């Protein structure tokens, strides 16, 4: 049981896939928002506006604002 709990805890700290932003995983939203120095809400709006989940495209959009 302790081992299982430890494994569950580790899964909460997975490193996001660097090729896409998974908007269904809060830890990824937090990671990318921090990386782009925006709030999670600003990141969500950028994804909605661009229609993209590609980090480079989101970063370009945010830089141009």
Biopython code that builds the backbone (N, CA, C, O; Angstrom):
import numpy as np
from Bio.PDB.StructureBuilder import StructureBuilder

atoms = [
    (1, "UNK", "N", (0.830, -1.192, 0.000)),
    (1, "UNK", "CA", (0.000, 0.000, 0.000)),
    (1, "UNK", "C", (0.873, 1.254, 0.000)),
    (1, "UNK", "O", (0.583, 2.210, -0.719)),
    (2, "UNK", "N", (1.925, 1.255, 0.789)),
    (2, "UNK", "CA", (2.811, 2.418, 0.816)),
    (2, "UNK", "C", (3.468, 2.611, -0.542)),
    (2, "UNK", "O", (3.576, 3.739, -1.023)),
    (3, "UNK", "N", (3.906, 1.528, -1.161)),
    (3, "UNK", "CA", (4.528, 1.612, -2.481)),
    (3, "UNK", "C", (3.543, 2.181, -3.496)),
    (3, "UNK", "O", (3.903, 3.033, -4.307)),
    (4, "UNK", "N", (2.314, 1.714, -3.448)),
    (4, "UNK", "CA", (1.311, 2.214, -4.387)),
    (4, "UNK", "C", (1.081, 3.705, -4.198)),
    (4, "UNK", "O", (1.005, 4.446, -5.178)),
    (5, "UNK", "N", (0.972, 4.152, -2.969)),
    (5, "UNK", "CA", (0.771, 5.570, -2.715)),
    (5, "UNK", "C", (1.966, 6.358, -3.229)),
    (5, "UNK", "O", (1.793, 7.426, -3.816)),
    (6, "UNK", "N", (3.176, 5.848, -3.019)),
    (6, "UNK", "CA", (4.381, 6.528, -3.504)),
    (6, "UNK", "C", (4.337, 6.658, -5.021)),
    (6, "UNK", "O", (4.688, 7.707, -5.562)),
    (7, "UNK", "N", (3.915, 5.614, -5.706)),
    (7, "UNK", "CA", (3.837, 5.659, -7.163)),
    (7, "UNK", "C", (2.799, 6.678, -7.610)),
    (7, "UNK", "O", (3.021, 7.390, -8.590)),
    (8, "UNK", "N", (1.675, 6.763, -6.917)),
    (8, "UNK", "CA", (0.643, 7.741, -7.257)),
    (8, "UNK", "C", (1.173, 9.154, -7.061)),
    (8, "UNK", "O", (0.909, 10.039, -7.876)),
    (9, "UNK", "N", (1.920, 9.367, -5.983)),
    (9, "UNK", "CA", (2.481, 10.686, -5.717)),
    (9, "UNK", "C", (3.446, 11.097, -6.821)),
    (9, "UNK", "O", (3.448, 12.257, -7.234)),
    (10, "UNK", "N", (4.261, 10.173, -7.304)),
    (10, "UNK", "CA", (5.217, 10.490, -8.366)),
    (10, "UNK", "C", (4.510, 10.872, -9.653)),
    (10, "UNK", "O", (4.993, 11.736, -10.384)),
    (11, "UNK", "N", (3.381, 10.247, -9.945)),
    (11, "UNK", "CA", (2.684, 10.549, -11.190)),
    (11, "UNK", "C", (2.159, 11.977, -11.199)),
    (11, "UNK", "O", (1.944, 12.545, -12.270)),
    (12, "UNK", "N", (1.952, 12.560, -10.043)),
    (12, "UNK", "CA", (1.476, 13.938, -9.971)),
    (12, "UNK", "C", (2.560, 14.929, -10.373)),
    (12, "UNK", "O", (2.271, 16.100, -10.620)),
    (13, "UNK", "N", (3.802, 14.471, -10.440)),
    (13, "UNK", "CA", (4.911, 15.362, -10.760)),
    (13, "UNK", "C", (5.561, 15.003, -12.090)),
    (13, "UNK", "O", (6.760, 15.214, -12.274)),
    (14, "UNK", "N", (4.786, 14.469, -13.005)),
    (14, "UNK", "CA", (5.321, 14.113, -14.309)),
    (14, "UNK", "C", (5.773, 15.362, -15.054)),
    (14, "UNK", "O", (5.184, 16.434, -14.915)),
    (15, "UNK", "N", (6.806, 15.208, -15.829)),
    (15, "UNK", "CA", (7.283, 16.309, -16.667)),
    (15, "UNK", "C", (6.379, 16.384, -17.884)),
    (15, "UNK", "O", (6.151, 15.372, -18.547)),
    (16, "UNK", "N", (5.862, 17.563, -18.186)),
    (16, "UNK", "CA", (4.970, 17.694, -19.341)),
    (16, "UNK", "C", (5.665, 17.350, -20.653)),
    (16, "UNK", "O", (6.877, 17.509, -20.794)),
    (17, "UNK", "N", (4.870, 16.875, -21.609)),
    (17, "UNK", "CA", (5.354, 16.668, -22.971)),
    (17, "UNK", "C", (5.694, 18.046, -23.526)),
    (17, "UNK", "O", (4.842, 18.935, -23.539)),
    (18, "UNK", "N", (6.897, 18.227, -23.972)),
    (18, "UNK", "CA", (7.350, 19.540, -24.418)),
    (18, "UNK", "C", (6.823, 19.927, -25.801)),
    (18, "UNK", "O", (7.005, 21.066, -26.233)),
    (19, "UNK", "N", (6.170, 18.990, -26.500)),
    (19, "UNK", "CA", (5.709, 19.262, -27.860)),
    (19, "UNK", "C", (4.304, 19.837, -27.913)),
    (19, "UNK", "O", (3.945, 20.512, -28.878)),
    (20, "UNK", "N", (3.508, 19.575, -26.889)),
    (20, "UNK", "CA", (2.133, 20.074, -26.841)),
    (20, "UNK", "C", (1.784, 20.458, -25.408)),
    (20, "UNK", "O", (2.423, 20.013, -24.454)),
    (21, "UNK", "N", (0.767, 21.286, -25.280)),
    (21, "UNK", "CA", (0.255, 21.663, -23.966)),
    (21, "UNK", "C", (-1.045, 20.891, -23.764)),
    (21, "UNK", "O", (-2.010, 21.095, -24.501)),
    (22, "UNK", "N", (-1.074, 20.015, -22.781)),
    (22, "UNK", "CA", (-2.278, 19.246, -22.490)),
    (22, "UNK", "C", (-3.162, 20.093, -21.585)),
    (22, "UNK", "O", (-2.912, 20.205, -20.385)),
    (23, "UNK", "N", (-4.181, 20.678, -22.160)),
    (23, "UNK", "CA", (-5.058, 21.574, -21.415)),
    (23, "UNK", "C", (-6.019, 20.827, -20.494)),
    (23, "UNK", "O", (-6.817, 21.453, -19.796)),
    (24, "UNK", "N", (-5.953, 19.503, -20.485)),
    (24, "UNK", "CA", (-6.781, 18.705, -19.584)),
    (24, "UNK", "C", (-6.058, 18.357, -18.289)),
    (24, "UNK", "O", (-6.650, 17.768, -17.385)),
    (25, "UNK", "N", (-4.796, 18.715, -18.197)),
    (25, "UNK", "CA", (-3.998, 18.408, -17.007)),
    (25, "UNK", "C", (-3.571, 19.707, -16.331)),
    (25, "UNK", "O", (-2.824, 20.503, -16.899)),
    (26, "UNK", "N", (-4.062, 19.907, -15.099)),
    (26, "UNK", "CA", (-3.783, 21.166, -14.423)),
    (26, "UNK", "C", (-2.291, 21.386, -14.205)),
    (26, "UNK", "O", (-1.811, 22.514, -14.307)),
    (27, "UNK", "N", (-1.544, 20.302, -13.902)),
    (27, "UNK", "CA", (-0.111, 20.486, -13.669)),
    (27, "UNK", "C", (0.585, 20.981, -14.933)),
    (27, "UNK", "O", (1.583, 21.696, -14.838)),
    (28, "UNK", "N", (0.086, 20.620, -16.108)),
    (28, "UNK", "CA", (0.687, 21.128, -17.340)),
    (28, "UNK", "C", (0.332, 22.595, -17.557)),
    (28, "UNK", "O", (1.168, 23.383, -17.997)),
    (29, "UNK", "N", (-0.895, 22.954, -17.249)),
    (29, "UNK", "CA", (-1.299, 24.356, -17.359)),
    (29, "UNK", "C", (-0.429, 25.200, -16.439)),
    (29, "UNK", "O", (0.054, 26.261, -16.833)),
    (30, "UNK", "N", (-0.232, 24.729, -15.214)),
    (30, "UNK", "CA", (0.620, 25.448, -14.259)),
    (30, "UNK", "C", (2.060, 25.548, -14.770)),
    (30, "UNK", "O", (2.679, 26.608, -14.677)),
    (31, "UNK", "N", (2.586, 24.457, -15.304)),
    (31, "UNK", "CA", (3.962, 24.442, -15.811)),
    (31, "UNK", "C", (4.131, 25.463, -16.932)),
    (31, "UNK", "O", (5.030, 26.303, -16.880)),
    (32, "UNK", "N", (3.271, 25.391, -17.943)),
    (32, "UNK", "CA", (3.427, 26.272, -19.108)),
    (32, "UNK", "C", (3.135, 27.725, -18.749)),
    (32, "UNK", "O", (3.798, 28.628, -19.259)),
    (33, "UNK", "N", (2.165, 27.965, -17.891)),
    (33, "UNK", "CA", (1.888, 29.336, -17.461)),
    (33, "UNK", "C", (3.117, 29.917, -16.767)),
    (33, "UNK", "O", (3.489, 31.064, -17.016)),
    (34, "UNK", "N", (3.736, 29.141, -15.912)),
    (34, "UNK", "CA", (4.948, 29.594, -15.230)),
    (34, "UNK", "C", (6.076, 29.831, -16.228)),
    (34, "UNK", "O", (6.786, 30.833, -16.141)),
    (35, "UNK", "N", (6.240, 28.915, -17.170)),
    (35, "UNK", "CA", (7.304, 29.038, -18.169)),
    (35, "UNK", "C", (7.131, 30.304, -19.009)),
    (35, "UNK", "O", (8.109, 30.979, -19.329)),
    (36, "UNK", "N", (5.886, 30.623, -19.365)),
    (36, "UNK", "CA", (5.614, 31.802, -20.194)),
    (36, "UNK", "C", (5.390, 33.064, -19.360)),
    (36, "UNK", "O", (5.153, 34.143, -19.903)),
    (37, "UNK", "N", (5.466, 32.916, -18.045)),
    (37, "UNK", "CA", (5.282, 34.030, -17.109)),
    (37, "UNK", "C", (3.926, 34.713, -17.289)),
    (37, "UNK", "O", (3.831, 35.937, -17.366)),
    (38, "UNK", "N", (2.886, 33.886, -17.352)),
    (38, "UNK", "CA", (1.509, 34.361, -17.433)),
    (38, "UNK", "C", (0.679, 33.567, -16.431)),
    (38, "UNK", "O", (1.145, 32.569, -15.882)),
    (39, "UNK", "N", (-0.528, 34.007, -16.200)),
    (39, "UNK", "CA", (-1.419, 33.259, -15.315)),
    (39, "UNK", "C", (-2.010, 32.071, -16.076)),
    (39, "UNK", "O", (-2.021, 32.065, -17.307)),
    (40, "UNK", "N", (-2.498, 31.074, -15.351)),
    (40, "UNK", "CA", (-3.161, 29.962, -16.033)),
    (40, "UNK", "C", (-4.324, 30.437, -16.911)),
    (40, "UNK", "O", (-4.546, 29.899, -17.996)),
    (41, "UNK", "N", (-5.053, 31.430, -16.446)),
    (41, "UNK", "CA", (-6.171, 31.961, -17.238)),
    (41, "UNK", "C", (-5.674, 32.609, -18.529)),
    (41, "UNK", "O", (-6.291, 32.436, -19.580)),
    (42, "UNK", "N", (-4.577, 33.345, -18.466)),
    (42, "UNK", "CA", (-4.009, 33.950, -19.673)),
    (42, "UNK", "C", (-3.555, 32.874, -20.658)),
    (42, "UNK", "O", (-3.716, 33.028, -21.868)),
    (43, "UNK", "N", (-2.995, 31.799, -20.143)),
    (43, "UNK", "CA", (-2.586, 30.691, -21.007)),
    (43, "UNK", "C", (-3.803, 30.078, -21.688)),
    (43, "UNK", "O", (-3.777, 29.822, -22.892)),
    (44, "UNK", "N", (-4.864, 29.843, -20.931)),
    (44, "UNK", "CA", (-6.085, 29.277, -21.504)),
    (44, "UNK", "C", (-6.643, 30.181, -22.597)),
    (44, "UNK", "O", (-7.075, 29.698, -23.644)),
    (45, "UNK", "N", (-6.635, 31.479, -22.359)),
    (45, "UNK", "CA", (-7.125, 32.420, -23.367)),
    (45, "UNK", "C", (-6.252, 32.412, -24.614)),
    (45, "UNK", "O", (-6.764, 32.506, -25.730)),
    (46, "UNK", "N", (-4.947, 32.301, -24.436)),
    (46, "UNK", "CA", (-4.029, 32.249, -25.580)),
    (46, "UNK", "C", (-4.292, 31.001, -26.416)),
    (46, "UNK", "O", (-4.272, 31.062, -27.646)),
    (47, "UNK", "N", (-4.537, 29.881, -25.761)),
    (47, "UNK", "CA", (-4.846, 28.640, -26.478)),
    (47, "UNK", "C", (-6.169, 28.793, -27.227)),
    (47, "UNK", "O", (-6.279, 28.378, -28.381)),
    (48, "UNK", "N", (-7.163, 29.379, -26.583)),
    (48, "UNK", "CA", (-8.454, 29.590, -27.240)),
    (48, "UNK", "C", (-8.311, 30.526, -28.440)),
    (48, "UNK", "O", (-8.876, 30.267, -29.503)),
    (49, "UNK", "N", (-7.570, 31.592, -28.274)),
    (49, "UNK", "CA", (-7.427, 32.582, -29.342)),
    (49, "UNK", "C", (-6.672, 32.021, -30.541)),
    (49, "UNK", "O", (-7.060, 32.264, -31.684)),
    (50, "UNK", "N", (-5.611, 31.283, -30.297)),
    (50, "UNK", "CA", (-4.792, 30.761, -31.389)),
    (50, "UNK", "C", (-5.325, 29.447, -31.946)),
    (50, "UNK", "O", (-5.059, 29.106, -33.098)),
    (51, "UNK", "N", (-6.068, 28.717, -31.140)),
    (51, "UNK", "CA", (-6.522, 27.396, -31.554)),
    (51, "UNK", "C", (-5.394, 26.383, -31.575)),
    (51, "UNK", "O", (-5.512, 25.325, -32.194)),
    (52, "UNK", "N", (-4.306, 26.702, -30.903)),
    (52, "UNK", "CA", (-3.111, 25.854, -30.919)),
    (52, "UNK", "C", (-2.754, 25.389, -29.515)),
    (52, "UNK", "O", (-3.018, 26.078, -28.529)),
    (53, "UNK", "N", (-2.148, 24.207, -29.443)),
    (53, "UNK", "CA", (-1.587, 23.719, -28.182)),
    (53, "UNK", "C", (-0.086, 23.486, -28.345)),
    (53, "UNK", "O", (0.532, 22.788, -27.541)),
    (54, "UNK", "N", (0.490, 24.071, -29.385)),
    (54, "UNK", "CA", (1.927, 23.961, -29.646)),
    (54, "UNK", "C", (2.624, 25.075, -28.857)),
    (54, "UNK", "O", (2.353, 26.252, -29.094)),
    (55, "UNK", "N", (3.509, 24.725, -27.931)),
    (55, "UNK", "CA", (4.149, 25.740, -27.092)),
    (55, "UNK", "C", (4.791, 26.890, -27.866)),
    (55, "UNK", "O", (4.656, 28.044, -27.459)),
    (56, "UNK", "N", (5.481, 26.609, -28.965)),
    (56, "UNK", "CA", (6.147, 27.675, -29.723)),
    (56, "UNK", "C", (5.131, 28.673, -30.281)),
    (56, "UNK", "O", (5.397, 29.875, -30.307)),
    (57, "UNK", "N", (3.989, 28.192, -30.719)),
    (57, "UNK", "CA", (2.952, 29.077, -31.253)),
    (57, "UNK", "C", (2.317, 29.913, -30.148)),
    (57, "UNK", "O", (2.033, 31.095, -30.344)),
    (58, "UNK", "N", (2.098, 29.307, -28.999)),
    (58, "UNK", "CA", (1.540, 30.037, -27.859)),
    (58, "UNK", "C", (2.535, 31.089, -27.384)),
    (58, "UNK", "O", (2.153, 32.221, -27.087)),
    (59, "UNK", "N", (3.796, 30.719, -27.315)),
    (59, "UNK", "CA", (4.835, 31.660, -26.889)),
    (59, "UNK", "C", (4.912, 32.847, -27.847)),
    (59, "UNK", "O", (5.043, 33.990, -27.408)),
    (60, "UNK", "N", (4.832, 32.585, -29.139)),
    (60, "UNK", "CA", (4.870, 33.658, -30.143)),
    (60, "UNK", "C", (3.665, 34.584, -29.983)),
    (60, "UNK", "O", (3.802, 35.805, -30.053)),
    (61, "UNK", "N", (2.501, 34.009, -29.773)),
    (61, "UNK", "CA", (1.297, 34.807, -29.568)),
    (61, "UNK", "C", (1.436, 35.686, -28.327)),
    (61, "UNK", "O", (1.138, 36.880, -28.373)),
    (62, "UNK", "N", (1.884, 35.104, -27.227)),
    (62, "UNK", "CA", (2.019, 35.858, -25.980)),
    (62, "UNK", "C", (3.076, 36.953, -26.096)),
    (62, "UNK", "O", (2.925, 38.021, -25.503)),
    (63, "UNK", "N", (4.130, 36.704, -26.843)),
    (63, "UNK", "CA", (5.190, 37.705, -27.015)),
    (63, "UNK", "C", (4.699, 38.896, -27.830)),
    (63, "UNK", "O", (5.175, 40.016, -27.646)),
    (64, "UNK", "N", (3.755, 38.655, -28.724)),
    (64, "UNK", "CA", (3.253, 39.723, -29.582)),
    (64, "UNK", "C", (2.140, 40.543, -28.973)),
    (64, "UNK", "O", (1.668, 41.502, -29.584)),
    (65, "UNK", "N", (1.720, 40.184, -27.790)),
    (65, "UNK", "CA", (0.618, 40.933, -27.160)),
    (65, "UNK", "C", (1.097, 42.185, -26.502)),
    (65, "UNK", "O", (0.298, 42.926, -25.929)),
]
sb = StructureBuilder()
sb.init_structure("model")
sb.init_model(0)
sb.init_chain("A")
sb.init_seg("    ")
for serial, (resi, resn, name, xyz) in enumerate(atoms, 1):
    if name == "N":
        sb.init_residue(resn, " ", resi, " ")
    sb.init_atom(name, np.array(xyz, "f"), 0.0, 1.0, " ", f" {name:<3s}", serial, name[0])
structure = sb.get_structure()
